């Protein structure tokens, strides 16, 4: 079950709330005028290969952040 707090309390105790989410993994729901606005949840690193099923089995070679030369792009994408 998640903790429910007001925006005022979230603003006043943000560091403490972040630590609680980080340590316990518990979600915290922040409300404005008693209506839920956002859920604060632990960050999960996602494997980009799991996000797109068409990439399953793909392997990256080299630095994925390095620019790709235009000649290496398929003709339809240039």
Phi and psi restraints in degrees (range 20) as a CNS / XPLOR table:
assign (resid 1 and name C) (resid 2 and name N)
       (resid 2 and name CA) (resid 2 and name C) 1.0 -91.2 20.0 2
assign (resid 2 and name N) (resid 2 and name CA)
       (resid 2 and name C) (resid 3 and name N) 1.0 155.5 20.0 2
assign (resid 2 and name C) (resid 3 and name N)
       (resid 3 and name CA) (resid 3 and name C) 1.0 -80.5 20.0 2
assign (resid 3 and name N) (resid 3 and name CA)
       (resid 3 and name C) (resid 4 and name N) 1.0 140.6 20.0 2
assign (resid 3 and name C) (resid 4 and name N)
       (resid 4 and name CA) (resid 4 and name C) 1.0 -116.1 20.0 2
assign (resid 4 and name N) (resid 4 and name CA)
       (resid 4 and name C) (resid 5 and name N) 1.0 126.8 20.0 2
assign (resid 4 and name C) (resid 5 and name N)
       (resid 5 and name CA) (resid 5 and name C) 1.0 -137.2 20.0 2
assign (resid 5 and name N) (resid 5 and name CA)
       (resid 5 and name C) (resid 6 and name N) 1.0 164.6 20.0 2
assign (resid 5 and name C) (resid 6 and name N)
       (resid 6 and name CA) (resid 6 and name C) 1.0 -85.1 20.0 2
assign (resid 6 and name N) (resid 6 and name CA)
       (resid 6 and name C) (resid 7 and name N) 1.0 163.4 20.0 2
assign (resid 6 and name C) (resid 7 and name N)
       (resid 7 and name CA) (resid 7 and name C) 1.0 -63.2 20.0 2
assign (resid 7 and name N) (resid 7 and name CA)
       (resid 7 and name C) (resid 8 and name N) 1.0 -34.7 20.0 2
assign (resid 7 and name C) (resid 8 and name N)
       (resid 8 and name CA) (resid 8 and name C) 1.0 -60.6 20.0 2
assign (resid 8 and name N) (resid 8 and name CA)
       (resid 8 and name C) (resid 9 and name N) 1.0 -48.2 20.0 2
assign (resid 8 and name C) (resid 9 and name N)
       (resid 9 and name CA) (resid 9 and name C) 1.0 -65.4 20.0 2
assign (resid 9 and name N) (resid 9 and name CA)
       (resid 9 and name C) (resid 10 and name N) 1.0 -39.2 20.0 2
assign (resid 9 and name C) (resid 10 and name N)
       (resid 10 and name CA) (resid 10 and name C) 1.0 -61.8 20.0 2
assign (resid 10 and name N) (resid 10 and name CA)
       (resid 10 and name C) (resid 11 and name N) 1.0 -42.6 20.0 2
assign (resid 10 and name C) (resid 11 and name N)
       (resid 11 and name CA) (resid 11 and name C) 1.0 -66.1 20.0 2
assign (resid 11 and name N) (resid 11 and name CA)
       (resid 11 and name C) (resid 12 and name N) 1.0 -40.1 20.0 2
assign (resid 11 and name C) (resid 12 and name N)
       (resid 12 and name CA) (resid 12 and name C) 1.0 -72.9 20.0 2
assign (resid 12 and name N) (resid 12 and name CA)
       (resid 12 and name C) (resid 13 and name N) 1.0 -26.3 20.0 2
assign (resid 12 and name C) (resid 13 and name N)
       (resid 13 and name CA) (resid 13 and name C) 1.0 -129.1 20.0 2
assign (resid 13 and name N) (resid 13 and name CA)
       (resid 13 and name C) (resid 14 and name N) 1.0 32.5 20.0 2
assign (resid 13 and name C) (resid 14 and name N)
       (resid 14 and name CA) (resid 14 and name C) 1.0 -55.9 20.0 2
assign (resid 14 and name N) (resid 14 and name CA)
       (resid 14 and name C) (resid 15 and name N) 1.0 -47.1 20.0 2
assign (resid 14 and name C) (resid 15 and name N)
       (resid 15 and name CA) (resid 15 and name C) 1.0 -60.7 20.0 2
assign (resid 15 and name N) (resid 15 and name CA)
       (resid 15 and name C) (resid 16 and name N) 1.0 -43.0 20.0 2
assign (resid 15 and name C) (resid 16 and name N)
       (resid 16 and name CA) (resid 16 and name C) 1.0 -64.9 20.0 2
assign (resid 16 and name N) (resid 16 and name CA)
       (resid 16 and name C) (resid 17 and name N) 1.0 -40.4 20.0 2
assign (resid 16 and name C) (resid 17 and name N)
       (resid 17 and name CA) (resid 17 and name C) 1.0 -67.4 20.0 2
assign (resid 17 and name N) (resid 17 and name CA)
       (resid 17 and name C) (resid 18 and name N) 1.0 -40.8 20.0 2
assign (resid 17 and name C) (resid 18 and name N)
       (resid 18 and name CA) (resid 18 and name C) 1.0 -60.8 20.0 2
assign (resid 18 and name N) (resid 18 and name CA)
       (resid 18 and name C) (resid 19 and name N) 1.0 -42.8 20.0 2
assign (resid 18 and name C) (resid 19 and name N)
       (resid 19 and name CA) (resid 19 and name C) 1.0 -62.5 20.0 2
assign (resid 19 and name N) (resid 19 and name CA)
       (resid 19 and name C) (resid 20 and name N) 1.0 -39.6 20.0 2
assign (resid 19 and name C) (resid 20 and name N)
       (resid 20 and name CA) (resid 20 and name C) 1.0 -64.3 20.0 2
assign (resid 20 and name N) (resid 20 and name CA)
       (resid 20 and name C) (resid 21 and name N) 1.0 -45.3 20.0 2
assign (resid 20 and name C) (resid 21 and name N)
       (resid 21 and name CA) (resid 21 and name C) 1.0 -62.4 20.0 2
assign (resid 21 and name N) (resid 21 and name CA)
       (resid 21 and name C) (resid 22 and name N) 1.0 -43.1 20.0 2
assign (resid 21 and name C) (resid 22 and name N)
       (resid 22 and name CA) (resid 22 and name C) 1.0 -63.9 20.0 2
assign (resid 22 and name N) (resid 22 and name CA)
       (resid 22 and name C) (resid 23 and name N) 1.0 -43.9 20.0 2
assign (resid 22 and name C) (resid 23 and name N)
       (resid 23 and name CA) (resid 23 and name C) 1.0 -77.4 20.0 2
assign (resid 23 and name N) (resid 23 and name CA)
       (resid 23 and name C) (resid 24 and name N) 1.0 -40.8 20.0 2
assign (resid 23 and name C) (resid 24 and name N)
       (resid 24 and name CA) (resid 24 and name C) 1.0 -99.7 20.0 2
assign (resid 24 and name N) (resid 24 and name CA)
       (resid 24 and name C) (resid 25 and name N) 1.0 -22.6 20.0 2
assign (resid 24 and name C) (resid 25 and name N)
       (resid 25 and name CA) (resid 25 and name C) 1.0 78.5 20.0 2
assign (resid 25 and name N) (resid 25 and name CA)
       (resid 25 and name C) (resid 26 and name N) 1.0 3.3 20.0 2
assign (resid 25 and name C) (resid 26 and name N)
       (resid 26 and name CA) (resid 26 and name C) 1.0 -76.0 20.0 2
assign (resid 26 and name N) (resid 26 and name CA)
       (resid 26 and name C) (resid 27 and name N) 1.0 138.8 20.0 2
assign (resid 26 and name C) (resid 27 and name N)
       (resid 27 and name CA) (resid 27 and name C) 1.0 -79.5 20.0 2
assign (resid 27 and name N) (resid 27 and name CA)
       (resid 27 and name C) (resid 28 and name N) 1.0 148.5 20.0 2
assign (resid 27 and name C) (resid 28 and name N)
       (resid 28 and name CA) (resid 28 and name C) 1.0 -124.4 20.0 2
assign (resid 28 and name N) (resid 28 and name CA)
       (resid 28 and name C) (resid 29 and name N) 1.0 125.4 20.0 2
assign (resid 28 and name C) (resid 29 and name N)
       (resid 29 and name CA) (resid 29 and name C) 1.0 -96.8 20.0 2
assign (resid 29 and name N) (resid 29 and name CA)
       (resid 29 and name C) (resid 30 and name N) 1.0 126.2 20.0 2
assign (resid 29 and name C) (resid 30 and name N)
       (resid 30 and name CA) (resid 30 and name C) 1.0 -103.2 20.0 2
assign (resid 30 and name N) (resid 30 and name CA)
       (resid 30 and name C) (resid 31 and name N) 1.0 128.4 20.0 2
assign (resid 30 and name C) (resid 31 and name N)
       (resid 31 and name CA) (resid 31 and name C) 1.0 -115.4 20.0 2
assign (resid 31 and name N) (resid 31 and name CA)
       (resid 31 and name C) (resid 32 and name N) 1.0 149.0 20.0 2
assign (resid 31 and name C) (resid 32 and name N)
       (resid 32 and name CA) (resid 32 and name C) 1.0 -122.2 20.0 2
assign (resid 32 and name N) (resid 32 and name CA)
       (resid 32 and name C) (resid 33 and name N) 1.0 126.1 20.0 2
assign (resid 32 and name C) (resid 33 and name N)
       (resid 33 and name CA) (resid 33 and name C) 1.0 53.4 20.0 2
assign (resid 33 and name N) (resid 33 and name CA)
       (resid 33 and name C) (resid 34 and name N) 1.0 41.6 20.0 2
assign (resid 33 and name C) (resid 34 and name N)
       (resid 34 and name CA) (resid 34 and name C) 1.0 65.9 20.0 2
assign (resid 34 and name N) (resid 34 and name CA)
       (resid 34 and name C) (resid 35 and name N) 1.0 15.8 20.0 2
assign (resid 34 and name C) (resid 35 and name N)
       (resid 35 and name CA) (resid 35 and name C) 1.0 -115.0 20.0 2
assign (resid 35 and name N) (resid 35 and name CA)
       (resid 35 and name C) (resid 36 and name N) 1.0 130.0 20.0 2
assign (resid 35 and name C) (resid 36 and name N)
       (resid 36 and name CA) (resid 36 and name C) 1.0 -59.1 20.0 2
assign (resid 36 and name N) (resid 36 and name CA)
       (resid 36 and name C) (resid 37 and name N) 1.0 133.8 20.0 2
assign (resid 36 and name C) (resid 37 and name N)
       (resid 37 and name CA) (resid 37 and name C) 1.0 -114.0 20.0 2
assign (resid 37 and name N) (resid 37 and name CA)
       (resid 37 and name C) (resid 38 and name N) 1.0 -44.0 20.0 2
assign (resid 37 and name C) (resid 38 and name N)
       (resid 38 and name CA) (resid 38 and name C) 1.0 -151.9 20.0 2
assign (resid 38 and name N) (resid 38 and name CA)
       (resid 38 and name C) (resid 39 and name N) 1.0 151.1 20.0 2
assign (resid 38 and name C) (resid 39 and name N)
       (resid 39 and name CA) (resid 39 and name C) 1.0 -108.4 20.0 2
assign (resid 39 and name N) (resid 39 and name CA)
       (resid 39 and name C) (resid 40 and name N) 1.0 128.8 20.0 2
assign (resid 39 and name C) (resid 40 and name N)
       (resid 40 and name CA) (resid 40 and name C) 1.0 -94.8 20.0 2
assign (resid 40 and name N) (resid 40 and name CA)
       (resid 40 and name C) (resid 41 and name N) 1.0 115.1 20.0 2
assign (resid 40 and name C) (resid 41 and name N)
       (resid 41 and name CA) (resid 41 and name C) 1.0 -128.4 20.0 2
assign (resid 41 and name N) (resid 41 and name CA)
       (resid 41 and name C) (resid 42 and name N) 1.0 159.2 20.0 2
assign (resid 41 and name C) (resid 42 and name N)
       (resid 42 and name CA) (resid 42 and name C) 1.0 -63.4 20.0 2
assign (resid 42 and name N) (resid 42 and name CA)
       (resid 42 and name C) (resid 43 and name N) 1.0 142.9 20.0 2
assign (resid 42 and name C) (resid 43 and name N)
       (resid 43 and name CA) (resid 43 and name C) 1.0 -73.8 20.0 2
assign (resid 43 and name N) (resid 43 and name CA)
       (resid 43 and name C) (resid 44 and name N) 1.0 137.9 20.0 2
assign (resid 43 and name C) (resid 44 and name N)
       (resid 44 and name CA) (resid 44 and name C) 1.0 -121.4 20.0 2
assign (resid 44 and name N) (resid 44 and name CA)
       (resid 44 and name C) (resid 45 and name N) 1.0 125.1 20.0 2
assign (resid 44 and name C) (resid 45 and name N)
       (resid 45 and name CA) (resid 45 and name C) 1.0 -69.9 20.0 2
assign (resid 45 and name N) (resid 45 and name CA)
       (resid 45 and name C) (resid 46 and name N) 1.0 133.2 20.0 2
assign (resid 45 and name C) (resid 46 and name N)
       (resid 46 and name CA) (resid 46 and name C) 1.0 -112.4 20.0 2
assign (resid 46 and name N) (resid 46 and name CA)
       (resid 46 and name C) (resid 47 and name N) 1.0 139.0 20.0 2
assign (resid 46 and name C) (resid 47 and name N)
       (resid 47 and name CA) (resid 47 and name C) 1.0 -78.8 20.0 2
assign (resid 47 and name N) (resid 47 and name CA)
       (resid 47 and name C) (resid 48 and name N) 1.0 119.1 20.0 2
assign (resid 47 and name C) (resid 48 and name N)
       (resid 48 and name CA) (resid 48 and name C) 1.0 -57.5 20.0 2
assign (resid 48 and name N) (resid 48 and name CA)
       (resid 48 and name C) (resid 49 and name N) 1.0 -26.1 20.0 2
assign (resid 48 and name C) (resid 49 and name N)
       (resid 49 and name CA) (resid 49 and name C) 1.0 -72.1 20.0 2
assign (resid 49 and name N) (resid 49 and name CA)
       (resid 49 and name C) (resid 50 and name N) 1.0 -23.3 20.0 2
assign (resid 49 and name C) (resid 50 and name N)
       (resid 50 and name CA) (resid 50 and name C) 1.0 -84.9 20.0 2
assign (resid 50 and name N) (resid 50 and name CA)
       (resid 50 and name C) (resid 51 and name N) 1.0 -19.8 20.0 2
assign (resid 50 and name C) (resid 51 and name N)
       (resid 51 and name CA) (resid 51 and name C) 1.0 -72.2 20.0 2
assign (resid 51 and name N) (resid 51 and name CA)
       (resid 51 and name C) (resid 52 and name N) 1.0 -36.2 20.0 2
assign (resid 51 and name C) (resid 52 and name N)
       (resid 52 and name CA) (resid 52 and name C) 1.0 -119.3 20.0 2
assign (resid 52 and name N) (resid 52 and name CA)
       (resid 52 and name C) (resid 53 and name N) 1.0 108.1 20.0 2
assign (resid 52 and name C) (resid 53 and name N)
       (resid 53 and name CA) (resid 53 and name C) 1.0 -57.7 20.0 2
assign (resid 53 and name N) (resid 53 and name CA)
       (resid 53 and name C) (resid 54 and name N) 1.0 -25.7 20.0 2
assign (resid 53 and name C) (resid 54 and name N)
       (resid 54 and name CA) (resid 54 and name C) 1.0 -69.4 20.0 2
assign (resid 54 and name N) (resid 54 and name CA)
       (resid 54 and name C) (resid 55 and name N) 1.0 -14.9 20.0 2
assign (resid 54 and name C) (resid 55 and name N)
       (resid 55 and name CA) (resid 55 and name C) 1.0 -94.9 20.0 2
assign (resid 55 and name N) (resid 55 and name CA)
       (resid 55 and name C) (resid 56 and name N) 1.0 0.9 20.0 2
assign (resid 55 and name C) (resid 56 and name N)
       (resid 56 and name CA) (resid 56 and name C) 1.0 -57.7 20.0 2
assign (resid 56 and name N) (resid 56 and name CA)
       (resid 56 and name C) (resid 57 and name N) 1.0 130.2 20.0 2
assign (resid 56 and name C) (resid 57 and name N)
       (resid 57 and name CA) (resid 57 and name C) 1.0 89.7 20.0 2
assign (resid 57 and name N) (resid 57 and name CA)
       (resid 57 and name C) (resid 58 and name N) 1.0 -8.2 20.0 2
assign (resid 57 and name C) (resid 58 and name N)
       (resid 58 and name CA) (resid 58 and name C) 1.0 -71.2 20.0 2
assign (resid 58 and name N) (resid 58 and name CA)
       (resid 58 and name C) (resid 59 and name N) 1.0 149.1 20.0 2
assign (resid 58 and name C) (resid 59 and name N)
       (resid 59 and name CA) (resid 59 and name C) 1.0 -127.6 20.0 2
assign (resid 59 and name N) (resid 59 and name CA)
       (resid 59 and name C) (resid 60 and name N) 1.0 134.6 20.0 2
assign (resid 59 and name C) (resid 60 and name N)
       (resid 60 and name CA) (resid 60 and name C) 1.0 -94.5 20.0 2
assign (resid 60 and name N) (resid 60 and name CA)
       (resid 60 and name C) (resid 61 and name N) 1.0 135.6 20.0 2
assign (resid 60 and name C) (resid 61 and name N)
       (resid 61 and name CA) (resid 61 and name C) 1.0 -119.6 20.0 2
assign (resid 61 and name N) (resid 61 and name CA)
       (resid 61 and name C) (resid 62 and name N) 1.0 136.0 20.0 2
assign (resid 61 and name C) (resid 62 and name N)
       (resid 62 and name CA) (resid 62 and name C) 1.0 85.8 20.0 2
assign (resid 62 and name N) (resid 62 and name CA)
       (resid 62 and name C) (resid 63 and name N) 1.0 -163.4 20.0 2
assign (resid 62 and name C) (resid 63 and name N)
       (resid 63 and name CA) (resid 63 and name C) 1.0 -92.5 20.0 2
assign (resid 63 and name N) (resid 63 and name CA)
       (resid 63 and name C) (resid 64 and name N) 1.0 114.6 20.0 2
assign (resid 63 and name C) (resid 64 and name N)
       (resid 64 and name CA) (resid 64 and name C) 1.0 -68.3 20.0 2
assign (resid 64 and name N) (resid 64 and name CA)
       (resid 64 and name C) (resid 65 and name N) 1.0 -12.8 20.0 2
assign (resid 64 and name C) (resid 65 and name N)
       (resid 65 and name CA) (resid 65 and name C) 1.0 -92.1 20.0 2
assign (resid 65 and name N) (resid 65 and name CA)
       (resid 65 and name C) (resid 66 and name N) 1.0 -9.8 20.0 2
assign (resid 65 and name C) (resid 66 and name N)
       (resid 66 and name CA) (resid 66 and name C) 1.0 -75.7 20.0 2
assign (resid 66 and name N) (resid 66 and name CA)
       (resid 66 and name C) (resid 67 and name N) 1.0 140.9 20.0 2
assign (resid 66 and name C) (resid 67 and name N)
       (resid 67 and name CA) (resid 67 and name C) 1.0 -63.6 20.0 2
assign (resid 67 and name N) (resid 67 and name CA)
       (resid 67 and name C) (resid 68 and name N) 1.0 146.4 20.0 2
assign (resid 67 and name C) (resid 68 and name N)
       (resid 68 and name CA) (resid 68 and name C) 1.0 -100.4 20.0 2
assign (resid 68 and name N) (resid 68 and name CA)
       (resid 68 and name C) (resid 69 and name N) 1.0 132.4 20.0 2
assign (resid 68 and name C) (resid 69 and name N)
       (resid 69 and name CA) (resid 69 and name C) 1.0 -64.2 20.0 2
assign (resid 69 and name N) (resid 69 and name CA)
       (resid 69 and name C) (resid 70 and name N) 1.0 142.4 20.0 2
assign (resid 69 and name C) (resid 70 and name N)
       (resid 70 and name CA) (resid 70 and name C) 1.0 -57.2 20.0 2
assign (resid 70 and name N) (resid 70 and name CA)
       (resid 70 and name C) (resid 71 and name N) 1.0 -32.7 20.0 2
assign (resid 70 and name C) (resid 71 and name N)
       (resid 71 and name CA) (resid 71 and name C) 1.0 -66.5 20.0 2
assign (resid 71 and name N) (resid 71 and name CA)
       (resid 71 and name C) (resid 72 and name N) 1.0 -21.6 20.0 2
assign (resid 71 and name C) (resid 72 and name N)
       (resid 72 and name CA) (resid 72 and name C) 1.0 -84.4 20.0 2
assign (resid 72 and name N) (resid 72 and name CA)
       (resid 72 and name C) (resid 73 and name N) 1.0 -10.4 20.0 2
assign (resid 72 and name C) (resid 73 and name N)
       (resid 73 and name CA) (resid 73 and name C) 1.0 -80.1 20.0 2
assign (resid 73 and name N) (resid 73 and name CA)
       (resid 73 and name C) (resid 74 and name N) 1.0 146.3 20.0 2
assign (resid 73 and name C) (resid 74 and name N)
       (resid 74 and name CA) (resid 74 and name C) 1.0 -59.5 20.0 2
assign (resid 74 and name N) (resid 74 and name CA)
       (resid 74 and name C) (resid 75 and name N) 1.0 147.8 20.0 2
assign (resid 74 and name C) (resid 75 and name N)
       (resid 75 and name CA) (resid 75 and name C) 1.0 -53.3 20.0 2
assign (resid 75 and name N) (resid 75 and name CA)
       (resid 75 and name C) (resid 76 and name N) 1.0 -41.2 20.0 2
assign (resid 75 and name C) (resid 76 and name N)
       (resid 76 and name CA) (resid 76 and name C) 1.0 -68.9 20.0 2
assign (resid 76 and name N) (resid 76 and name CA)
       (resid 76 and name C) (resid 77 and name N) 1.0 -12.6 20.0 2
assign (resid 76 and name C) (resid 77 and name N)
       (resid 77 and name CA) (resid 77 and name C) 1.0 -109.8 20.0 2
assign (resid 77 and name N) (resid 77 and name CA)
       (resid 77 and name C) (resid 78 and name N) 1.0 2.3 20.0 2
